[in-house]
């Protein structure tokens, strides 16, 4: 395995950096840690702004990262990719890396309720660590929720308008009776 170091990162907090040149196609790390259910992972990290969970297979099982691989940050223009072999997660270089480069891969987050803003700085940055498919799903849900709120607001405004008319009518009846 190549020599790596964890240190401060411009992308996010700490990152994983090379200490030597690494050729394209090299497996640099394995993402290791306790394997737990997705639900257990959600419970463990409830209310936290970060996780080190990595989905395996169909995502029902996640790895709660406890190795150097957990410090590899997201980038929309990554220099590494993930390869899953027999339910094991390996990080492999996409191109030749120079000593001192930060290792990155595209997280392609696939589920979530929280924002996951990207700070990779790539010209092609999509602004989120979510996959494009997940971003579309979340946008559809947000649009649906906004439509529901707008409908409820129109309904409340209509009810207020009707109540105002009824009050005006009662006042007019009192005035003509007096």
BELURRA-V913635 format. One record per residue. N is the residue number from 1. RES is the residue in three letters. OMEGA is omega in whole degrees, -180 to 180 (NA if undefined). NEAR is the number of other C-alpha atoms within 8 Angstrom. Layout:
n=N res=RES omega=OMEGA near=NEAR
n=N res=RES omega=OMEGA near=NEAR
This chain:
n=1 res=UNK omega=179 near=5
n=2 res=UNK omega=177 near=8
n=3 res=UNK omega=-177 near=7
n=4 res=UNK omega=177 near=9
n=5 res=UNK omega=173 near=8
n=6 res=UNK omega=178 near=10
n=7 res=UNK omega=-179 near=8
n=8 res=UNK omega=-176 near=8
n=9 res=UNK omega=174 near=9
n=10 res=UNK omega=-179 near=5
n=11 res=UNK omega=-178 near=10
n=12 res=UNK omega=173 near=9
n=13 res=UNK omega=-179 near=7
n=14 res=UNK omega=178 near=9
n=15 res=UNK omega=-180 near=15
n=16 res=UNK omega=-174 near=15
n=17 res=UNK omega=178 near=13
n=18 res=UNK omega=173 near=17
n=19 res=UNK omega=-180 near=10
n=20 res=UNK omega=175 near=10
n=21 res=UNK omega=-180 near=9
n=22 res=UNK omega=-179 near=12
n=23 res=UNK omega=176 near=9
n=24 res=UNK omega=176 near=10
n=25 res=UNK omega=-179 near=8
n=26 res=UNK omega=172 near=8
n=27 res=UNK omega=-176 near=10
n=28 res=UNK omega=-178 near=10
n=29 res=UNK omega=168 near=10
n=30 res=UNK omega=177 near=10
n=31 res=UNK omega=-176 near=14
n=32 res=UNK omega=179 near=11
n=33 res=UNK omega=-179 near=9
n=34 res=UNK omega=176 near=8
n=35 res=UNK omega=-178 near=8
n=36 res=UNK omega=176 near=10
n=37 res=UNK omega=177 near=9
n=38 res=UNK omega=179 near=11
n=39 res=UNK omega=178 near=6
n=40 res=UNK omega=177 near=8
n=41 res=UNK omega=178 near=12
n=42 res=UNK omega=180 near=8
n=43 res=UNK omega=-178 near=7
n=44 res=UNK omega=-174 near=6
n=45 res=UNK omega=178 near=9
n=46 res=UNK omega=177 near=6
n=47 res=UNK omega=179 near=4
n=48 res=UNK omega=-179 near=6
n=49 res=UNK omega=179 near=4
n=50 res=UNK omega=172 near=5
n=51 res=UNK omega=173 near=6
n=52 res=UNK omega=-178 near=9
n=53 res=UNK omega=179 near=9
n=54 res=UNK omega=-179 near=8
n=55 res=UNK omega=179 near=11
n=56 res=UNK omega=179 near=13
n=57 res=UNK omega=-179 near=7
n=58 res=UNK omega=176 near=6
n=59 res=UNK omega=178 near=8
n=60 res=UNK omega=178 near=9
n=61 res=UNK omega=177 near=12
n=62 res=UNK omega=174 near=14
n=63 res=UNK omega=175 near=15
n=64 res=UNK omega=-170 near=13
n=65 res=UNK omega=177 near=13
n=66 res=UNK omega=177 near=10
n=67 res=UNK omega=-178 near=9
n=68 res=UNK omega=-178 near=10
n=69 res=UNK omega=-180 near=13
n=70 res=UNK omega=180 near=9
n=71 res=UNK omega=177 near=10
n=72 res=UNK omega=-176 near=12
n=73 res=UNK omega=178 near=11
n=74 res=UNK omega=168 near=13
n=75 res=UNK omega=175 near=16
n=76 res=UNK omega=173 near=12
n=77 res=UNK omega=-173 near=9
n=78 res=UNK omega=173 near=12
n=79 res=UNK omega=177 near=11
n=80 res=UNK omega=175 near=12
n=81 res=UNK omega=179 near=11
n=82 res=UNK omega=175 near=9
n=83 res=UNK omega=179 near=8
n=84 res=UNK omega=179 near=9
n=85 res=UNK omega=179 near=7
n=86 res=UNK omega=178 near=4
n=87 res=UNK omega=174 near=7
n=88 res=UNK omega=-176 near=9
n=89 res=UNK omega=179 near=12
n=90 res=UNK omega=177 near=13
n=91 res=UNK omega=-174 near=14
n=92 res=UNK omega=-179 near=14
n=93 res=UNK omega=177 near=16
n=94 res=UNK omega=-179 near=10
n=95 res=UNK omega=175 near=9
n=96 res=UNK omega=179 near=9
n=97 res=UNK omega=177 near=12
n=98 res=UNK omega=176 near=9
n=99 res=UNK omega=179 near=10
n=100 res=UNK omega=179 near=8
n=101 res=UNK omega=175 near=8
n=102 res=UNK omega=175 near=10
n=103 res=UNK omega=177 near=13
n=104 res=UNK omega=168 near=11
n=105 res=UNK omega=-180 near=15
n=106 res=UNK omega=-176 near=11
n=107 res=UNK omega=-178 near=9
n=108 res=UNK omega=179 near=8
n=109 res=UNK omega=-172 near=9
n=110 res=UNK omega=174 near=8
n=111 res=UNK omega=179 near=6
n=112 res=UNK omega=178 near=6
n=113 res=UNK omega=-176 near=4
n=114 res=UNK omega=174 near=4
n=115 res=UNK omega=176 near=6
n=116 res=UNK omega=-176 near=7
n=117 res=UNK omega=179 near=7
n=118 res=UNK omega=177 near=11
n=119 res=UNK omega=-176 near=8
n=120 res=UNK omega=179 near=9
n=121 res=UNK omega=179 near=7
n=122 res=UNK omega=177 near=8
n=123 res=UNK omega=-179 near=4
n=124 res=UNK omega=-177 near=6
n=125 res=UNK omega=179 near=12
n=126 res=UNK omega=175 near=7
n=127 res=UNK omega=-177 near=7
n=128 res=UNK omega=175 near=11
n=129 res=UNK omega=177 near=15
n=130 res=UNK omega=176 near=13
n=131 res=UNK omega=177 near=11
n=132 res=UNK omega=179 near=7
n=133 res=UNK omega=180 near=8
n=134 res=UNK omega=178 near=11
n=135 res=UNK omega=178 near=10
n=136 res=UNK omega=179 near=8
n=137 res=UNK omega=-179 near=8
n=138 res=UNK omega=178 near=8
n=139 res=UNK omega=177 near=8
n=140 res=UNK omega=179 near=8
n=141 res=UNK omega=180 near=8
n=142 res=UNK omega=179 near=8
n=143 res=UNK omega=179 near=8
n=144 res=UNK omega=179 near=8
n=145 res=UNK omega=179 near=8
n=146 res=UNK omega=178 near=8
n=147 res=UNK omega=179 near=8
n=148 res=UNK omega=179 near=8
n=149 res=UNK omega=179 near=8
n=150 res=UNK omega=179 near=8
n=151 res=UNK omega=178 near=8
n=152 res=UNK omega=178 near=8
n=153 res=UNK omega=178 near=8
n=154 res=UNK omega=179 near=8
n=155 res=UNK omega=179 near=8
n=156 res=UNK omega=178 near=8
n=157 res=UNK omega=179 near=8
n=158 res=UNK omega=179 near=8
n=159 res=UNK omega=178 near=8
n=160 res=UNK omega=179 near=8
n=161 res=UNK omega=179 near=8
n=162 res=UNK omega=178 near=8
n=163 res=UNK omega=178 near=8
n=164 res=UNK omega=178 near=8
n=165 res=UNK omega=-180 near=8
n=166 res=UNK omega=178 near=8
n=167 res=UNK omega=179 near=8
n=168 res=UNK omega=180 near=8
n=169 res=UNK omega=179 near=8
n=170 res=UNK omega=179 near=8
n=171 res=UNK omega=180 near=8
n=172 res=UNK omega=180 near=8
n=173 res=UNK omega=179 near=8
n=174 res=UNK omega=-180 near=8
n=175 res=UNK omega=-178 near=7
n=176 res=UNK omega=180 near=6
n=177 res=UNK omega=-174 near=5
n=178 res=UNK omega=NA near=4
